[in-house]
Amino acid sequence: MLRRTRAFCGRCRLDLHQCRSLSSLPPPPPPPLPGFHFPSGSRRYRAGQGARPGAGQMSSAQTNQILKANEYSHTFPRGPASHGVLGFHSNMLPSNHPGEDRRSSATCLPGRGGVLFGVFDGHAGPACAHAVSQRLFYYIVVASLPLRTLAELDRAVEEDRAGPPLLEWHKHPQDHSGTDGGTSSFYSLRNYWQERLEDEDEDEDKEDDSRVTSALVNAFRRLDYDLSVEAQVHLSMSSPRRVSLPGEGLPMSSPLRVVLSGSTACVVHVSNGVLHVANLGDSRAVLGMQEADGRWSATSLTSDHNAQNPEELQRVLEEHPRSERRTVVRHDRLLGLLLPFRAFGDVRFKWSAEMLSRVYETRPDLISAVSDAVRMLPPHYLTPPYLSAQPDVTRHRITPADKFLVLATDGLWEMMHRQMVVQLVGEQLTGLQQQRPIVPGMGMTLGGLQRLLLDRRGRVLSVLEDQNAATHLLRHALGDDGYRAVAPNRLAKMLSLPADLARRYRDDITITVIHLNELNT
């Protein structure tokens, strides 16, 4: 089941130069799914998704071309170096144009090692998610390396020679890559490790669990801090120019564009059979476990940071004066605008009112180049910061019952319950749905039996069609007929929606399924 599919792996050395949507009110519910075919050319496909088929029903081959365009699989070699991970399946399907989700996976090479996986859900544009997906893993490695290894790294940089490789990336050939901040991002990272070297109070004798938790928290917070500082330096060194014309804009790597957009993040670190999940926002990590009787159960390893989480809501309210209790969270959004209560970037919820006002007043050329949603001071902006980049970290030791971990942005969880997600992946891996006989219950009608047969037929065909578990989930999320089977017509219609309409039905979806234990066969 696990194998390399168009593998693109490479060891990245020290040359780090290469290295929710905002609106005032919740969107209205989408209209019923159209029952007609869209004319040729009505959908704008992203790179790698293939051309829109001509008028008429989308064929099975065309559906698969779109669904599988971004799928990726990787198998790790057996032994201690795998840290308890057999391999992973990943896929992503954009809805926004351009897509705002990103994903990353890499093996940590020096020090104590480990494997890292992450999904990143951008809002107000893809710039922040793009930067975080390229840079966060380096910060995690630097935060967890022994000081003697950091000292060797610093000497190599000082002597202008190649340092030890830090990460081995596992990427789809079409995954977004490129520079993010260039020289400034490298100097920010180097400043971070030099501060660690100068910290006389750092305790290197911490237990592994405590060390990994601290490294994840420190890496998240430090990267968010550095993104903010880089944007402020950029503002102080750049000079005003004419207001941007329509169609113009800041490059995606511009420090200001990065911090005026935002991104949630859910990152998994696996080392020596122990999972650490660091979550910021509303992406989720769900563990799939197989019970002794063969049944599948789902356990969430994350909690959403939004108004639906009472503890998170209480945290936000307690961080501000009682006089703001009616304005801090309105319409289940931070200051009535932002759904997640924790995120990278989004400095319009973090910087002082004076700094933001100065940017808006003195640099209209920069502000005009970004999203309309971030061009003005939020209402009732009295006691910033309102938004946090402090992740929650959960630890879990892998047991024989733990078979896989599903890491996904909120686009999947808005469409499927976690138990259904685990059930689909588990049944795909074990093939139980092909072996289990159908035994009609007492009082079952012919219509009920027919639905059971159609359900089984649809799931068997889907399993045979998808070797990649993430693609299997995408197919069911978009094409589910209500009986756990895929309706080809519904799937084709969902994939045929024009770009300006697709976002009303679903968000970008990014999924990584991490396989933790061999299945019993």
VENVEN-V406278 format. One record per residue. N is the residue number from 1. PHI is phi in whole degrees, -180 to 180 (999 if undefined). OMEGA is omega in radians with two decimals (999 if undefined). Layout:
N & PHI & OMEGA
N & PHI & OMEGA
//
This chain:
1 & 999 & -3.13
2 & -90 & 3.10
3 & -162 & 3.06
4 & -77 & 3.07
5 & -125 & -3.09
6 & 49 & -3.02
7 & -63 & 3.09
8 & -141 & -3.09
9 & -120 & 3.11
10 & -160 & 3.10
11 & -84 & -3.10
12 & -100 & 3.12
13 & -83 & -2.94
14 & -71 & -3.11
15 & -71 & -3.07
16 & -77 & 3.02
17 & -63 & 3.12
18 & -97 & -3.09
19 & -51 & 999
20 & 999 & -3.04
21 & -10 & -3.08
22 & -98 & 3.05
23 & -157 & -3.04
24 & -77 & -3.12
25 & -135 & 3.09
26 & -60 & -3.12
27 & -67 & 3.11
28 & -68 & 3.12
29 & -64 & -3.11
30 & -71 & 3.06
31 & -71 & 3.10
32 & -57 & -3.12
33 & -60 & -3.09
34 & -58 & -3.14
35 & -103 & -3.13
36 & -132 & 3.14
37 & -96 & 3.14
38 & -83 & -3.13
39 & -66 & -3.12
40 & -58 & 3.09
41 & 86 & -3.08
42 & -80 & 3.14
43 & -110 & 3.09
44 & -99 & -3.10
45 & -86 & 3.06
46 & -74 & 3.10
47 & -59 & 3.09
48 & 93 & -3.10
49 & -92 & 3.12
50 & 86 & -3.09
51 & -82 & 3.08
52 & -69 & 3.10
53 & -65 & -3.13
54 & -69 & -3.12
55 & -58 & -3.12
56 & 112 & -3.09
57 & -64 & 3.09
58 & -67 & -3.12
59 & -77 & 3.11
60 & -62 & 3.13
61 & -64 & 3.13
62 & -69 & 3.07
63 & -61 & -3.14
64 & -65 & 3.13
65 & -61 & 3.13
66 & -73 & -3.08
67 & -64 & -3.00
68 & -100 & -3.06
69 & -61 & -3.06
70 & -113 & -3.12
71 & -77 & -3.09
72 & -151 & 3.09
73 & -132 & 3.10
74 & -147 & 3.10
75 & -113 & 3.12
76 & -90 & 3.08
77 & -65 & 3.13
78 & -67 & 3.10
79 & 121 & -3.09
80 & -58 & -3.09
81 & -65 & 3.14
82 & -81 & 3.10
83 & 60 & 3.13
84 & 94 & 3.12
85 & -110 & 3.09
86 & -77 & -3.11
87 & 168 & 3.13
88 & -153 & 3.01
89 & -117 & -3.13
90 & -145 & 3.07
91 & -161 & 3.08
92 & -148 & -3.13
93 & -134 & -3.11
94 & -72 & 2.96
95 & -124 & 3.05
96 & -68 & 3.07
97 & -130 & 0.02
98 & -77 & 3.11
99 & -61 & -3.07
100 & -106 & 3.10
101 & -82 & 2.99
102 & -140 & 3.09
103 & -142 & 3.10
104 & -149 & 3.00
105 & -153 & -3.08
106 & -162 & 3.02
107 & -102 & 3.08
108 & -80 & -3.00
109 & -93 & -3.08
110 & -86 & 3.04
111 & 66 & -3.05
112 & -85 & 3.03
113 & 73 & -3.09
114 & 134 & 3.11
115 & -123 & -3.10
116 & -119 & 3.04
117 & -134 & 3.12
118 & -153 & 2.95
119 & -125 & -3.00
120 & -135 & -3.06
121 & -110 & -3.11
122 & -84 & 3.02
123 & -145 & -3.00
124 & 59 & 3.13
125 & 111 & -3.07
126 & -90 & -2.94
127 & -61 & -3.08
128 & -69 & 3.12
129 & -60 & 3.13
130 & -63 & -3.12
131 & -64 & -3.11
132 & -65 & -3.13
133 & -65 & 3.14
134 & -87 & -2.95
135 & -112 & -2.98
136 & -61 & -3.09
137 & -63 & 3.07
138 & -63 & 3.13
139 & -65 & 3.12
140 & -65 & 3.11
141 & -62 & -3.13
142 & -63 & -3.13
143 & -70 & -3.06
144 & -109 & -3.11
145 & -69 & 2.99
146 & -61 & -3.07
147 & -62 & -3.14
148 & -65 & 3.09
149 & -70 & 3.08
150 & -63 & 3.13
151 & -64 & 3.09
152 & -63 & 3.12
153 & -63 & -3.11
154 & -67 & 3.10
155 & -64 & 3.13
156 & -63 & 3.12
157 & -67 & -3.12
158 & -63 & -3.12
159 & -91 & 3.08
160 & 57 & 3.06
161 & -128 & -3.09
162 & -65 & 3.08
163 & -92 & 3.12
164 & -67 & 3.09
165 & -64 & -3.11
166 & -100 & -3.04
167 & -136 & 2.91
168 & -112 & -3.06
169 & -78 & 3.04
170 & -122 & -2.97
171 & -128 & 2.92
172 & -68 & -3.11
173 & -56 & -3.10
174 & -100 & 3.04
175 & -62 & -3.13
176 & -66 & 3.07
177 & -147 & -3.13
178 & 142 & -3.08
179 & -75 & 3.09
180 & -138 & -3.14
181 & 98 & 3.07
182 & 56 & -3.07
183 & -60 & -3.09
184 & -63 & 3.14
185 & -68 & 3.10
186 & -67 & -3.14
187 & -65 & 3.09
188 & -63 & 3.13
189 & -66 & 3.14
190 & -66 & 3.08
191 & -58 & -3.14
192 & -65 & -3.10
193 & -71 & 3.08
194 & -68 & 3.07
195 & -65 & 3.06
196 & -63 & -3.14
197 & -66 & -3.10
198 & -88 & -3.10
199 & -80 & -3.09
200 & -75 & -3.09
201 & -92 & -3.08
202 & -68 & -3.12
203 & -102 & -3.14
204 & -86 & -3.10
205 & -95 & 3.10
206 & -61 & 3.01
207 & -65 & -3.05
208 & -55 & -3.10
209 & -61 & 3.13
210 & -65 & -3.13
211 & -65 & -3.12
212 & -66 & 3.12
213 & -60 & 3.13
214 & -63 & -3.13
215 & -63 & -3.14
216 & -65 & -3.13
217 & -62 & -3.11
218 & -64 & -3.13
219 & -66 & 3.11
220 & -59 & -3.06
221 & -67 & -3.10
222 & -70 & 3.11
223 & -62 & 3.13
224 & -62 & 3.10
225 & -62 & -3.11
226 & -66 & 3.08
227 & -60 & 3.13
228 & -66 & -3.13
229 & -64 & 3.14
230 & -60 & 3.11
231 & -67 & 3.13
232 & -67 & 3.08
233 & -64 & 3.12
234 & -60 & 3.14
235 & -65 & -3.08
236 & -72 & -3.06
237 & -99 & -3.12
238 & -93 & -3.12
239 & -108 & 3.13
240 & -62 & 3.04
241 & -137 & -3.10
242 & -62 & 3.10
243 & -65 & -3.10
244 & -63 & 3.07
245 & -83 & 3.08
246 & -55 & -3.13
247 & 94 & 3.06
248 & -85 & 3.11
249 & 179 & 3.07
250 & -70 & 3.04
251 & -63 & -3.05
252 & -62 & -3.13
253 & -84 & 3.13
254 & -59 & -3.13
255 & -56 & -3.13
256 & -70 & 3.13
257 & -64 & 3.13
258 & -62 & -3.03
259 & -85 & 3.04
260 & -79 & 2.93
261 & -92 & -3.12
262 & -150 & -3.14
263 & -157 & 2.91
264 & -85 & -3.13
265 & -154 & 3.00
266 & -132 & -3.01
267 & -122 & 3.10
268 & -115 & 3.03
269 & -113 & -3.14
270 & -117 & 3.14
271 & -149 & 3.08
272 & 52 & 3.06
273 & 78 & 3.12
274 & -122 & 3.08
275 & -96 & 2.90
276 & -123 & -3.13
277 & -113 & 3.10
278 & -107 & -3.04
279 & -124 & 3.13
280 & -140 & -3.14
281 & 113 & -3.00
282 & -127 & 2.87
283 & -76 & -3.02
284 & -138 & 2.99
285 & -122 & -3.09
286 & -124 & -3.10
287 & -91 & 3.07
288 & -100 & -3.09
289 & -120 & 3.09
290 & -106 & -3.11
291 & -74 & -3.10
292 & -61 & -3.13
293 & -88 & 3.10
294 & 93 & -3.14
295 & -73 & -3.13
296 & -106 & 3.09
297 & -133 & -3.08
298 & -116 & 3.08
299 & -128 & 3.11
300 & -79 & 3.08
301 & -105 & 3.12
302 & -137 & 3.00
303 & -124 & -3.14
304 & -68 & 3.06
305 & -101 & 3.12
306 & -153 & -3.04
307 & -69 & 3.12
308 & -79 & 3.10
309 & -101 & -3.06
310 & -57 & -3.13
311 & -66 & 3.13
312 & -69 & 3.10
313 & -61 & 3.13
314 & -65 & 3.11
315 & -59 & -3.11
316 & -63 & -3.11
317 & -64 & -3.09
318 & -73 & -3.14
319 & -83 & -3.11
320 & -135 & -3.09
321 & -58 & 3.13
322 & -61 & 3.14
323 & -65 & -3.13
324 & -102 & -3.03
325 & -62 & -3.13
326 & -87 & -3.04
327 & -117 & -3.11
328 & -61 & 3.09
329 & -124 & 3.11
330 & -131 & -3.09
331 & 55 & 3.14
332 & 65 & -3.14
333 & -127 & 3.10
334 & -66 & -3.06
335 & 54 & 3.13
336 & 76 & -3.01
337 & -124 & -2.92
338 & -114 & -3.11
339 & -72 & 3.13
340 & -74 & 3.14
341 & -93 & 3.06
342 & -139 & -3.11
343 & -171 & 2.93
344 & -75 & 3.06
345 & 69 & 3.12
346 & 51 & -3.07
347 & -67 & 3.07
348 & -69 & 3.00
349 & -112 & -3.06
350 & -128 & -3.10
351 & -69 & 3.10
352 & -67 & 3.12
353 & -62 & -3.14
354 & -64 & -3.13
355 & -66 & 3.14
356 & -64 & 3.14
357 & -62 & 3.13
358 & -64 & 3.11
359 & -65 & -3.11
360 & -64 & -3.06
361 & -83 & -3.01
362 & -100 & -3.09
363 & -127 & 3.10
364 & -63 & 3.12
365 & -65 & 3.14
366 & -80 & -3.09
367 & -65 & -3.11
368 & -68 & -3.09
369 & -92 & -3.11
370 & -116 & -3.06
371 & -59 & 3.10
372 & -56 & -3.03
373 & -68 & -3.05
374 & -115 & -3.05
375 & -97 & 3.13
376 & -148 & 3.13
377 & -67 & 3.11
378 & -61 & 3.10
379 & -68 & 3.09
380 & 58 & -3.10
381 & -88 & -2.96
382 & -113 & -3.03
383 & -133 & 3.11
384 & -69 & 0.06
385 & -82 & 3.08
386 & -101 & -3.04
387 & -112 & -3.08
388 & -113 & 3.01
389 & -114 & 3.12
390 & -88 & -3.12
391 & -82 & 2.89
392 & -90 & -3.12
393 & -119 & 3.11
394 & -116 & 3.11
395 & -109 & 3.10
396 & -149 & 3.06
397 & -85 & -3.09
398 & -68 & 3.10
399 & -112 & 3.12
400 & -59 & -3.14
401 & -78 & -3.09
402 & -81 & -3.04
403 & -102 & -3.11
404 & -161 & 3.08
405 & -127 & 3.11
406 & -100 & 3.14
407 & -112 & -3.04
408 & -152 & 3.03
409 & -74 & -3.00
410 & -67 & 3.10
411 & -59 & 3.09
412 & -76 & -3.03
413 & -70 & 3.04
414 & -71 & -3.06
415 & -108 & -3.06
416 & -141 & 3.05
417 & -75 & -3.07
418 & -60 & 3.14
419 & -67 & 3.09
420 & -66 & 3.12
421 & -60 & -3.13
422 & -65 & 3.14
423 & -61 & -3.12
424 & -65 & 3.14
425 & -67 & -3.13
426 & -62 & -3.14
427 & -68 & 3.09
428 & -66 & -3.10
429 & -70 & -3.05
430 & -94 & -3.11
431 & 70 & -3.10
432 & -63 & -3.06
433 & -68 & 3.11
434 & -87 & -3.03
435 & -102 & -3.01
436 & -76 & 3.11
437 & -72 & 3.09
438 & -92 & 3.12
439 & -114 & -3.13
440 & -62 & 3.10
441 & -83 & 3.11
442 & -62 & 3.09
443 & 82 & 3.14
444 & -70 & 3.12
445 & -85 & 3.08
446 & -63 & 3.10
447 & -64 & 3.11
448 & -65 & 3.11
449 & -65 & 3.11
450 & -63 & 3.12
451 & -64 & 3.10
452 & -62 & 3.14
453 & -66 & 3.11
454 & -66 & 3.10
455 & -60 & -3.13
456 & -63 & -3.13
457 & -61 & -3.13
458 & -64 & -3.12
459 & -71 & 3.11
460 & -64 & 3.13
461 & -62 & -3.13
462 & -66 & 3.13
463 & -63 & -3.13
464 & -66 & -3.06
465 & -82 & -3.03
466 & -116 & 2.99
467 & -85 & -3.11
468 & -96 & -3.07
469 & -64 & 3.13
470 & -68 & 3.07
471 & -65 & 3.09
472 & -57 & 3.11
473 & -68 & 3.11
474 & -59 & -3.11
475 & -61 & -3.13
476 & -74 & -3.14
477 & -62 & -3.09
478 & -91 & -3.00
479 & -114 & -3.08
480 & -59 & -3.11
481 & -98 & -3.12
482 & 95 & 3.13
483 & -123 & 3.13
484 & 65 & 3.02
485 & -117 & -3.13
486 & -96 & 3.06
487 & -93 & -3.07
488 & -55 & -3.12
489 & -65 & 3.13
490 & -65 & 3.12
491 & -60 & -3.13
492 & -63 & 3.14
493 & -66 & 3.13
494 & -64 & 3.13
495 & -79 & -3.11
496 & -95 & -3.10
497 & -61 & 3.07
498 & -60 & -3.06
499 & -57 & -3.09
500 & -75 & 3.13
501 & -106 & -3.06
502 & -58 & -3.08
503 & -65 & 3.12
504 & -77 & -3.14
505 & -103 & -3.10
506 & -160 & 3.07
507 & -97 & 2.93
508 & -56 & 3.12
509 & -124 & 3.07
510 & -130 & -3.03
511 & -133 & 2.94
512 & -129 & 3.10
513 & -106 & -3.08
514 & -100 & -3.10
515 & -89 & -2.97
516 & -103 & -3.09
517 & -139 & 3.05
518 & -69 & 3.11
519 & -83 & 3.06
520 & -75 & -3.13
521 & -119 & 999
//
